[in-house]
Amino acid sequence: MKAVMCPNRRHYVAVFSIFLVVSALLTVGMNCDDGYQLTISSTGGGSVTLPGEGIRSYDAGTVVELVATPEEGYEFRGWTGDTAQIADPNSASTAITMRGNYSITATFGEEGQGGGGPIP
Protein backbone atom coordinates (compact mmCIF):
# COMPACT_ATOMS: atom_id res chain seq x y z
CA MET A 1 0.00 0.00 0.00
CA LYS A 2 1.35 3.38 -0.95
CA ALA A 3 0.92 6.39 1.35
CA VAL A 4 -0.11 9.53 -0.44
CA MET A 5 0.33 12.90 1.21
CA CYS A 6 -1.57 15.94 0.13
CA PRO A 7 0.50 19.06 -0.71
CA ASN A 8 -0.56 20.83 2.51
CA ARG A 9 0.61 17.91 4.64
CA ARG A 10 4.02 17.91 2.90
CA HIS A 11 4.34 21.61 3.69
CA TYR A 12 3.61 21.00 7.37
CA VAL A 13 6.09 18.11 7.53
CA ALA A 14 8.79 20.30 5.95
CA VAL A 15 8.06 23.20 8.32
CA PHE A 16 8.06 20.87 11.33
CA SER A 17 11.38 19.33 10.23
CA ILE A 18 12.96 22.77 9.93
CA PHE A 19 11.57 23.67 13.36
CA LEU A 20 13.21 20.57 14.88
CA VAL A 21 16.58 21.36 13.29
CA VAL A 22 16.51 25.00 14.45
CA SER A 23 15.43 23.95 17.96
CA ALA A 24 18.31 21.48 18.18
CA LEU A 25 20.82 24.11 17.05
CA LEU A 26 19.53 26.65 19.57
CA THR A 27 19.68 24.09 22.36
CA VAL A 28 23.31 23.26 21.54
CA GLY A 29 24.13 26.98 21.52
CA MET A 30 22.51 27.53 24.90
CA ASN A 31 24.51 24.71 26.45
CA CYS A 32 27.70 26.67 25.70
CA ASP A 33 26.72 29.35 28.23
CA ASP A 34 28.31 27.45 31.10
CA GLY A 35 31.81 28.05 29.69
CA TYR A 36 33.72 31.30 29.33
CA GLN A 37 36.77 32.61 27.52
CA LEU A 38 39.70 34.33 29.23
CA THR A 39 41.97 36.39 27.00
CA ILE A 40 45.33 37.12 28.63
CA SER A 41 48.05 39.46 27.34
CA SER A 42 50.87 41.63 28.66
CA THR A 43 52.62 44.88 27.93
CA GLY A 44 56.34 45.05 27.17
CA GLY A 45 58.65 44.26 30.06
CA GLY A 46 57.20 40.96 31.17
CA SER A 47 54.78 38.14 30.50
CA VAL A 48 52.04 36.07 32.08
CA THR A 49 53.71 32.79 33.01
CA LEU A 50 50.64 31.13 34.57
CA PRO A 51 48.40 30.13 32.86
CA GLY A 52 50.22 31.76 29.94
CA GLU A 53 49.09 34.29 27.36
CA GLY A 54 46.39 33.73 24.77
CA ILE A 55 42.74 32.69 24.81
CA ARG A 56 41.60 29.85 27.06
CA SER A 57 38.19 28.40 27.91
CA TYR A 58 37.03 27.63 31.45
CA ASP A 59 33.87 26.36 33.10
CA ALA A 60 31.75 28.90 34.96
CA GLY A 61 33.02 29.42 38.52
CA THR A 62 36.55 28.15 37.82
CA VAL A 63 39.24 29.97 39.77
CA VAL A 64 42.22 30.55 37.47
CA GLU A 65 45.63 31.26 39.04
CA LEU A 66 47.46 34.20 37.47
CA VAL A 67 51.20 34.87 37.68
CA ALA A 68 52.84 37.79 35.89
CA THR A 69 56.65 37.77 35.70
CA PRO A 70 58.63 40.93 34.90
CA GLU A 71 61.80 40.89 32.82
CA GLU A 72 65.05 42.14 34.31
CA GLY A 73 64.86 45.90 34.86
CA TYR A 74 61.04 45.94 34.92
CA GLU A 75 58.40 45.64 37.61
CA PHE A 76 54.80 44.51 37.66
CA ARG A 77 52.38 47.48 37.77
CA GLY A 78 49.00 45.72 37.87
CA TRP A 79 46.27 43.96 35.94
CA THR A 80 44.08 46.01 33.60
CA GLY A 81 40.96 45.23 31.60
CA ASP A 82 38.12 43.19 33.09
CA THR A 83 39.51 43.16 36.63
CA ALA A 84 36.31 42.99 38.72
CA GLN A 85 36.74 39.24 39.33
CA ILE A 86 40.50 39.38 40.04
CA ALA A 87 41.22 38.79 43.73
CA ASP A 88 43.97 41.45 43.87
CA PRO A 89 44.48 43.45 40.64
CA ASN A 90 47.68 44.96 42.09
CA SER A 91 49.39 41.63 42.81
CA ALA A 92 51.53 39.78 40.25
CA SER A 93 50.36 36.49 41.77
CA THR A 94 46.58 36.37 42.15
CA ALA A 95 43.48 34.61 40.74
CA ILE A 96 40.40 35.37 38.66
CA THR A 97 37.00 33.70 39.06
CA MET A 98 35.31 32.94 35.75
CA ARG A 99 31.81 34.42 35.75
CA GLY A 100 31.88 35.75 32.19
CA ASN A 101 34.16 36.33 29.22
CA TYR A 102 37.14 38.43 30.31
CA SER A 103 40.12 40.12 28.72
CA ILE A 104 42.97 41.09 31.04
CA THR A 105 46.46 42.51 30.58
CA ALA A 106 49.47 42.33 32.89
CA THR A 107 51.16 45.74 32.81
CA PHE A 108 54.83 46.34 33.46
CA GLY A 109 57.04 49.41 33.71
CA GLU A 110 60.72 50.12 34.13
CA GLU A 111 61.98 49.80 37.68
CA GLY A 112 62.36 53.09 39.50
CA GLN A 113 60.23 55.00 36.97
CA GLY A 114 57.38 55.47 39.44
CA GLY A 115 53.86 55.37 38.20
CA GLY A 116 52.78 52.77 40.71
CA GLY A 117 50.04 50.35 39.76
CA PRO A 118 47.37 51.19 37.24
CA ILE A 119 44.64 50.36 39.76
CA PRO A 120 43.92 53.18 42.25
Secondary structure per residue as TSV (DSSP state, phi and psi in degrees):
chain	resnum	aa	ss	phi	psi
A	1	M	-	360.0	135.2
A	2	K	-	-103.5	129.0
A	3	A	-	-84.8	131.4
A	4	V	-	-115.8	128.3
A	5	M	-	-107.5	138.6
A	6	C	-	-75.6	157.6
A	7	P	H	-55.3	-38.2
A	8	N	H	-63.8	-39.3
A	9	R	H	-66.9	-39.1
A	10	R	H	-61.0	-40.3
A	11	H	H	-61.3	-45.8
A	12	Y	H	-65.8	-37.6
A	13	V	H	-64.6	-42.9
A	14	A	H	-63.9	-45.4
A	15	V	H	-62.9	-43.4
A	16	F	H	-64.3	-39.2
A	17	S	H	-63.1	-43.5
A	18	I	H	-62.6	-42.5
A	19	F	H	-57.3	-44.8
A	20	L	H	-63.5	-41.4
A	21	V	H	-64.8	-46.8
A	22	V	H	-62.8	-42.2
A	23	S	H	-61.1	-42.3
A	24	A	H	-63.7	-42.7
A	25	L	H	-64.5	-41.0
A	26	L	H	-66.0	-38.3
A	27	T	H	-64.4	-43.1
A	28	V	H	-61.8	-43.1
A	29	G	H	-62.4	-38.1
A	30	M	H	-70.8	-28.5
A	31	N	G	-71.3	-11.5
A	32	C	G	-81.8	-8.5
A	33	D	G	-68.2	-14.6
A	34	D	G	-87.7	6.1
A	35	G	E	-124.8	148.7
A	36	Y	E	-132.8	157.5
A	37	Q	E	-103.8	139.6
A	38	L	E	-119.1	118.8
A	39	T	E	-103.5	121.9
A	40	I	E	-120.8	132.3
A	41	S	E	-142.7	179.8
A	42	S	E	-147.4	159.9
A	43	T	-	-87.0	175.5
A	44	G	T	-62.5	147.5
A	45	G	T	104.9	4.1
A	46	G	E	175.0	-175.4
A	47	S	E	-152.9	166.2
A	48	V	E	-93.9	112.0
A	49	T	E	-91.2	-18.6
A	50	L	E	-141.0	119.1
A	51	P	S	-86.6	5.4
A	52	G	-	107.7	169.2
A	53	E	S	-94.0	154.5
A	54	G	E	125.5	-163.8
A	55	I	E	-109.9	128.2
A	56	R	E	-131.7	153.1
A	57	S	E	-108.6	139.9
A	58	Y	E	-138.7	152.6
A	59	D	E	-70.4	152.8
A	60	A	T	-57.4	136.4
A	61	G	T	87.0	-7.0
A	62	T	-	-65.8	135.9
A	63	V	E	-97.3	117.9
A	64	V	E	-105.3	122.6
A	65	E	E	-72.1	137.8
A	66	L	E	-122.5	131.8
A	67	V	E	-135.8	120.6
A	68	A	E	-106.7	131.4
A	69	T	E	-120.5	117.9
A	70	P	E	-76.2	153.4
A	71	E	-	-79.6	167.2
A	72	E	T	-59.3	132.2
A	73	G	T	89.1	-0.1
A	74	Y	E	-122.9	162.0
A	75	E	E	-135.0	152.9
A	76	F	E	-72.2	133.9
A	77	R	E	-109.3	-20.4
A	78	G	E	144.0	171.8
A	79	W	E	-97.5	137.8
A	80	T	E	-124.4	168.1
A	81	G	E	102.1	-136.3
A	82	D	S	-82.9	80.3
A	83	T	-	-98.7	1.1
A	84	A	T	-59.4	-30.5
A	85	Q	T	-98.1	6.3
A	86	I	B	-84.9	130.0
A	87	A	S	-56.1	-48.8
A	88	D	-	-141.2	95.3
A	89	P	T	-62.1	-12.6
A	90	N	T	-97.8	-0.2
A	91	S	-	-105.0	136.2
A	92	A	S	-68.8	-24.2
A	93	S	E	-119.1	107.9
A	94	T	E	-152.4	-159.7
A	95	A	E	-150.2	156.7
A	96	I	E	-126.5	137.9
A	97	T	E	-98.8	125.2
A	98	M	-	-80.3	106.6
A	99	R	S	-126.0	8.3
A	100	G	S	-178.9	-176.2
A	101	N	-	-82.9	128.6
A	102	Y	E	-129.2	151.5
A	103	S	E	-130.1	119.3
A	104	I	E	-129.5	154.2
A	105	T	E	-132.8	131.5
A	106	A	E	-84.5	124.7
A	107	T	E	-106.7	141.8
A	108	F	E	-130.3	155.8
A	109	G	E	-145.0	163.3
A	110	E	E	-64.2	141.0
A	111	E	T	-60.3	141.9
A	112	G	T	75.4	3.7
A	113	Q	S	-92.1	5.7
A	114	G	-	67.5	-155.4
A	115	G	-	91.4	-26.9
A	116	G	-	56.4	-164.0
A	117	G	-	-80.4	156.2
A	118	P	S	-76.3	-10.6
A	119	I	-	-99.7	121.9
A	120	P	-	-68.1	360.0
